[in-house]
């Protein structure tokens, strides 16, 4: 498990949530969509790390 990768994904998720809320408050749909995209990227990062962890466990 790469702790650094998980921290990066978590930071991107938080950044995306903030950006989405700002887009909602300001009525900027592009900002909101970009925030949602960052959250999706973060989820992919977490999923990749989870898969790596499971593969590593199965090999041990």
Buried (B, 14 or more C-beta within 10 A) or exposed (E): EEEEBBEEBEEBBEBBBEBBEBBEEEEBEEBBEBBBEBBEBBBEBBEEBEEEEEEEEEEE
